[in-house]
Amino acid sequence: MTAKKEHLFIVFENLIKIKSECSCEIFSECGISDITVKQIGYLKAIDEHGEVTFSRLAKITKNSKPTITEMVNKFVRMECVYREKCPEDGRIFYIRLTEKGQRIARAEESSLLRVIEKMAESLNEKEIETLIRILGKVR
């Protein structure tokens, strides 16, 4: 690896580390330290699809309904989701995110925003414009 590529590697590794620290801060603020990437993915799926039932979530995540039920029960204990009975059909339950669940589901986006804030605090206007222009070239 050339010296320039090695330097780029170190710089990006540092940015990724900062983003990871920001994510950890968000999880810590939510009182959760042992959540898995897979669980975050399930919360994101619930967040993205809105009105999601157990059957629909099973289909979206390619899991069985018993697996989804077990997962939702765990999320309820973690205070990330709650069940809401369908007003038209009492047999159907929707899985809804609590505020805590939403914060976790959106942690990746929030941590990126925190990294951007740190960059904005560290760079002047001209440096930010230059960074935008340079990164815009990467495809």
Contacts in CASP RR format, 6 or more apart in sequence:
PFRMAT RR
TARGET T0000
AUTHOR 0000-0000-0000
METHOD contacts of the structure
MODEL  1
MTAKKEHLFIVFENLIKIKSECSCEIFSECGISDITVKQIGYLKAIDEHG
EVTFSRLAKITKNSKPTITEMVNKFVRMECVYREKCPEDGRIFYIRLTEK
GQRIARAEESSLLRVIEKMAESLNEKEIETLIRILGKVR
1 9 0 8 1.000
15 115 0 8 1.000
18 115 0 8 1.000
18 118 0 8 1.000
19 111 0 8 1.000
19 112 0 8 1.000
19 114 0 8 1.000
19 115 0 8 1.000
20 111 0 8 1.000
22 110 0 8 1.000
22 111 0 8 1.000
22 112 0 8 1.000
22 114 0 8 1.000
22 115 0 8 1.000
23 107 0 8 1.000
23 108 0 8 1.000
23 111 0 8 1.000
24 33 0 8 1.000
25 111 0 8 1.000
25 114 0 8 1.000
26 103 0 8 1.000
26 104 0 8 1.000
26 107 0 8 1.000
26 110 0 8 1.000
26 111 0 8 1.000
27 33 0 8 1.000
27 35 0 8 1.000
27 104 0 8 1.000
27 107 0 8 1.000
29 103 0 8 1.000
30 100 0 8 1.000
30 101 0 8 1.000
30 103 0 8 1.000
30 104 0 8 1.000
32 78 0 8 1.000
32 80 0 8 1.000
32 100 0 8 1.000
32 104 0 8 1.000
35 78 0 8 1.000
35 104 0 8 1.000
39 71 0 8 1.000
39 74 0 8 1.000
39 75 0 8 1.000
40 104 0 8 1.000
40 105 0 8 1.000
40 107 0 8 1.000
40 108 0 8 1.000
41 105 0 8 1.000
42 57 0 8 1.000
42 61 0 8 1.000
42 71 0 8 1.000
42 75 0 8 1.000
43 75 0 8 1.000
43 80 0 8 1.000
43 81 0 8 1.000
43 97 0 8 1.000
43 101 0 8 1.000
43 104 0 8 1.000
43 105 0 8 1.000
44 105 0 8 1.000
44 108 0 8 1.000
45 52 0 8 1.000
45 57 0 8 1.000
45 60 0 8 1.000
45 61 0 8 1.000
46 52 0 8 1.000
46 57 0 8 1.000
46 81 0 8 1.000
46 95 0 8 1.000
46 96 0 8 1.000
46 97 0 8 1.000
46 105 0 8 1.000
47 97 0 8 1.000
47 101 0 8 1.000
47 102 0 8 1.000
47 105 0 8 1.000
47 106 0 8 1.000
49 56 0 8 1.000
49 57 0 8 1.000
49 60 0 8 1.000
51 94 0 8 1.000
52 60 0 8 1.000
52 94 0 8 1.000
52 95 0 8 1.000
53 86 0 8 1.000
53 92 0 8 1.000
53 93 0 8 1.000
53 94 0 8 1.000
53 95 0 8 1.000
54 65 0 8 1.000
54 68 0 8 1.000
54 69 0 8 1.000
54 72 0 8 1.000
54 93 0 8 1.000
54 95 0 8 1.000
55 65 0 8 1.000
57 63 0 8 1.000
57 68 0 8 1.000
57 72 0 8 1.000
57 95 0 8 1.000
58 64 0 8 1.000
58 65 0 8 1.000
58 67 0 8 1.000
58 68 0 8 1.000
61 68 0 8 1.000
63 71 0 8 1.000
72 81 0 8 1.000
72 83 0 8 1.000
72 95 0 8 1.000
75 81 0 8 1.000
75 101 0 8 1.000
76 82 0 8 1.000
76 83 0 8 1.000
78 100 0 8 1.000
79 98 0 8 1.000
79 100 0 8 1.000
79 101 0 8 1.000
80 97 0 8 1.000
80 98 0 8 1.000
80 100 0 8 1.000
80 101 0 8 1.000
80 104 0 8 1.000
81 95 0 8 1.000
81 96 0 8 1.000
81 97 0 8 1.000
81 98 0 8 1.000
81 101 0 8 1.000
82 96 0 8 1.000
82 98 0 8 1.000
83 93 0 8 1.000
83 94 0 8 1.000
83 95 0 8 1.000
83 96 0 8 1.000
84 93 0 8 1.000
84 94 0 8 1.000
84 95 0 8 1.000
84 96 0 8 1.000
85 92 0 8 1.000
85 93 0 8 1.000
85 94 0 8 1.000
86 92 0 8 1.000
86 93 0 8 1.000
86 94 0 8 1.000
97 105 0 8 1.000
103 110 0 8 1.000
119 128 0 8 1.000
119 131 0 8 1.000
120 128 0 8 1.000
123 131 0 8 1.000
END
